[in-house]
Every structure is written in structure tokens, then in C-alpha cells.
Amino acid sequence: MRTKLSILLVALTLLAQSAAFGGPPTYTIDYTIEGEGSVTLDPPKDAYQKNNIVTVSATAGEGWQFDHWAGDLTGDQNPATIRVGRNHSFVAVFSDGGGGDGSGGDGGDGSGGGTDPEPRPAVPSDGLIVGYFVQWGIYRRDYVPADIVDSGTAVRVDVINYAFAGISDSLECVSIDEFADFEKRFDASETVDGVADTVAQPLKGNFNQLRKLKQIHPNIRVLLSIGGWTESARFSDVALSAASRARFVASCIDRFIYGNIAPGVDASGVFDGLDIDWEYPGRCGATCDFREEDSENFTALLAEFRSQLDAAETKIGEETGLAPELLLTIAAPAGAYNIDPIQIADIHEHLDWINLMAYDFHGGWESSGPTNHHAHLHQSPCDSDTADWGAKAIDRYLAEGVPGSKLLLGVPFYGRGWRGVSAVDDGLCQDAGGVPRGKYEKGINDYSVLAAAGNPSFYEAAAAAHWTFDGQTFWTFDNPLTLAWKTSYIRENCLRGAMFWEMSGDSTNGDLIHALREGFDSALPASNCLEE
């Protein structure tokens, strides 16, 4: 029997009314100190308004030295900055025996300064969170780099996949939006550190902001994602021969790892690896430009990427004194039909992990219904045994030899909907009259839009799924509770972590990224999860 919960969002309404009558909201910055030292905030205030830039400085006590920040500030840059977007809390950590002036240094200028480079924190082996940042989000969606910080995403995400680069007519790796990538000048309110871009600086745009974000949060890795739904048509040509593979991979590494993206513009240090999003090898995606040979050629393409990335690690290590860990991942299908051509047992040895796109199982292409979940973890009551769902795909990848430590369960930060739905069984498994309008795309709405609508919520606990239904319109989407169920599943099944598509879909307060991190932090991996 299905468990159904109806949620009334009265609290959110009251909060909205309070904000409306109380003027612009204000936020606090609280901190604690570990060790001996002090912290100053500039400007010093009891409360701040959104987008205020606050400089945070740590000064060590005698015989102590500033070590690092924790909480909403991370890393060891001192002074650091906070762009106010909510209530913030951080810890200043001082270590004993350092002496000196307690300033912790100036963070360096990226040139090395004659000192040996320090290795970065390791990529987490469990509880890993990977999130996509889409280059076009800065336009209609108005999701700018500052939002990564303001939403709390920056202190909770481990890896950012930047979507997308494409493939040129000459079968080379290229930027598909140079303005967004490295030309746009962001003003101070849009940047990750509150410092506006200048006309004279060579590297601007999203790339510059992501590089600065890594300086503030050195634990974050940024990967360039290549392909996607609209940029996969030439993958089959790229992968066709050893020569075409080698040439394409070399162009990707030259432009996006070495940073030779344009004359006079150096983007080195932005990206820590590559994410390949071919939709799909041996199958139709947005186009049907595929070959039967894609199966083996996809494996060979990944092998070429791994080989050239290894060589790049060695080269950079020789030049800088510290070899980076250049990551290689893929976005992989979760539907059996699209999985079939992929040589699962062979590809994973070349990869650091696989981002399993466990969503879009149902949607607007089934415009007459039946309504169903689009990102359910387990079988829906509307599904036949031959249908697809998340855990079924995970089981297949595991069965074909992929270790759990290389699997990330993908979750969507958006929902899919139907209109003209009968008010029977709360709208689930019902015929539909069509697809509703979305804010940006027909049949799709971001989590932030759907959560704010306040329609009654229902749950299919057995499927780990959620939907809203207002008597006519049905929307299926993940929320904090379903993400808690999914993080529990990830822990219990010894998977590496979760991937989400994509950042701009979350609420301004980061409801979903908070839920993912809290889900992983609230429980350790299952006791049977042995290190591989």
C-alpha cells in the first residue's frame, strides 16, 4: 500500500509575508575560534544585507599561527571574503608553535613564488558530491558564479562539472560560448570573491571565476564536460580511428588543461580533468549520428583520454614540481536500451568514476501519460518489469564489473510534468491531456520553481519518489526527503556518492545540495563496504 504524505507549506508563506512587511532581510555572520587568536570582520556589523562583501581576517596569538578556515569558509587564504546571501558561520583554526605575525601569508599569486607547491586535499573516496554548472545559466536563469557561494554549494560540493565544450567541424575540442566561458566581465556582486573583473584582465567569464573559487576552496575540483544532449553529434566521427581520437584528445588537453583557449588568454589551472558526456554511443540522442562501431570506439576513446591525461600529469609535474591528479569521468545512461552498446566491463578501468544519469525515465515525450516518476530509485507501480529505474541500472553496472567506488547515482534538480490529469490516486499512473508549460522549457521546471509553488506533496516510499498534484497538474521531482532516501541507498550499497544536474535548479538557499551533504554526513558507509 502506497504511503502518501500531504505537505502544507504554511511556514514558507508566513516567512514570505514577514519579509514583505519587514523590509529587506538581514543576515548574521557568526564565528568560533579554535586555538589562540582573533578574527575581525570588515565592515563590522551586527547584521548584513544580501550581497554585502565582508572581509574576514585572522590574527594569531603569540606562539600560534593561523592554520585554516572551516564551516562556511574553507581553505587557508587570509584575509578571506564572504558574500552575504544567508546566515553564515565559520571557524578560524589556529595551530600551536607557529610564531610569526599570524597572517597566514597572502595566499600566493599562482606563480609559485619560489616555494614548493603543496598537494591539494584528496578527492573523497565516499560521500562524493559532483554537480554540474551550466555555462548558459548566467543568461535567462541569472545563475552567476556568486550563487555557488551564496547558496552554500561551494562548501558542500566536491567536484564541479562545467557544461559544456563541443566538437568543431574539424573534429577538435572547442568552446561553444566564448563570451560566457572567458570573455564576460562580471561585476562585484556576481563574482565568487566580491572583486569585479576589469577590462584589461585576459581571462574573464566563468573560467576565471571557477579558478578563483578553487583558490578559495582548494578542495574543489573542476572538470570540463564535453558533449551533452546538443553537442554529441560528432562523437562517432571523433572516435572512428586511432588518428581522429588522438587528434581530438590532444586538442581538448591543449585548450582546457594547458589552458591555450585563445591568443593571449591563459586558462591553465581552471580544470582538473575531463568529463565525457556522449549521448549516446551506438544510439540516437538529439540526432542519430552513430555507428555500430561506437561500442568499441567509445572504449578506445576513453583509453586515449586516459593515456594523454597521464602524460599531461607527468609534463606538468616536471614543469611545476607537483604532478596534478587529472580526473577522467563520464556521464552514463541509466536506461537499458542506451546502456546495451557500452562495453561496461572495459571502460571503467580508464575512469575515476561514472556519473549515472538516473533520471528522465519518464517525461513529456509520453504526453498522454500515464503519469509516472522520472527519477525513481525503485520500481514504480506504473512500471512493467522491463521498465527502467535507478537501482536497476546500478545493479547492472555492478554486475558487469564496475566497483561501487566508481559509481555515482545521478539525481535531478528539476522535475517533469503532465497536465489534464484525473484526480485519481493523487494523479499517479493516470492518463494526461498533455504537457504543462515550464518556466524555461515545456514540461520541465526547476526544483526552486516547483517548491515555491506550494502544491500538495505525495510520496511513493517504496520507489523513493515524490510528486505534487493540484488536482489537474502532476509534477515529479526530488526534494530533500527523497534525497535523504537516496543518500542512504548510496551508503548502504557502497557507492562513491551522488551527481546532480544542475546547480541553477536548486533554491537560493541550496535546499537540495544541503540535503545531499547532510545525508552523507549523517551516516557512515555500511560496515560491509570494504576498501577496494
Secondary structure, DSSP 4 states (H G I P E B T S, - for coil): ---------HHHHHHHHHHHHH-S-EE-EEEEEESSEEEEEES--S-EETT-EEEEEEEEPTTEEEEEEEETS-BS-SSEEEE-SS-EEEEEEEEET--TTS-------SS-TTSPPPPPPPPPSSSEEEEEEEGGGGSTT---HHHHHHTT-TTT-SEEEEEEEEE-TTS-EEES-HIIIII----GGGSSSS----SS-S--HHHHHHHHHHHH-TT-EEEEEEE-TTS-TTHHHHTSSHHHHHHHHHHHIIIIIS-EEETTEE-TTS-SEEEEE-S-TTS-SSS----TTHHHHHHHHHHHHHHHHHHHHHHHHHHHSS----EEEEEEE-SHHHHTTS-HHHHGGG-SEEEEE---SS-TTSTT-----SS-SS--TT--TTS--HHHHHHHHHHTT--GGGEEEEEESEEEEEBS--SSGGGTT---SB----SSBTTEEEHHHHHHH-PPEEEEGGGTEEEEE-SS-EEE---HHHHHHHHHHHHHTT--EEEEE-GGGS-TT-HHHHHHHHHHHTSPPPTT----
